[in-house]
Structures are given as structure tokens and as C-alpha cells.
Amino acid sequence: MESQEEPSSVARLFHEFFAELAAVLEDKDQESCYKEMFRILDESRKGFLTCQDVRAILRSVQAQVDMSDQELDDVMDDIDKNKDGRVDFAEFYKFMLKE
């Protein structure tokens, strides 16, 4: 059950970070803000984030939420709904809206 709580913590952490960024982008609607955030995270402009990209992002916040490697894997499984090893904007957006 604890691993179920941790992804929520990560989602909250992402949400807090992106809320700060959204303040900068306040003239845009919520989906537009998340699209801009996704674009920022997708540094190579592939249109998706790889598992490695997402893991790197999660590892950068891992210490702040005290996550194990297994919990990182669980979060990745939660984000990558179609299990193709990539996170597209739709998957990212659904995850970010999840509370």
C-alpha cells in the first residue's frame, strides 16, 4: 500500500513544480500549460519521453520523496499506460491530473 502512496507524492511534487511554472504561463489554459511543461521536459523534441527520461526526472526528486528504485518503477508503470516504454503527452497529462 505504501508504494501506492508514493506515486501520489511524486504527482504532488510535479504538480507543485508545474504550478510554479504555470504561474509564469498564467495567460494559458491548464492543458496548454501542461503541453508547455511537456515540451520543456522533452528536450530532444521527440514528442514523447522515454523511460530513461522519466526515470531521470523522478530520480531528481527521489531524495525529496524518499523513493526506492522499486517505487520509481511503480510510478513509471503508472505513467506509461500502454507499456510501450514511452510517455506521450496524453499519458503525461492524465498522470498530472491524477491526485
Secondary structure, DSSP 4 states (H G I P E B T S, - for coil): -HHHHHHHHHHHHHHHHHHHHHHHTTTS-HHHHHHHHHHHH-TT--SEEEHHHHHHHHHHHHHHHT--HHHHHHHHHHH-TT-SSEEEHHHHHHHHH--
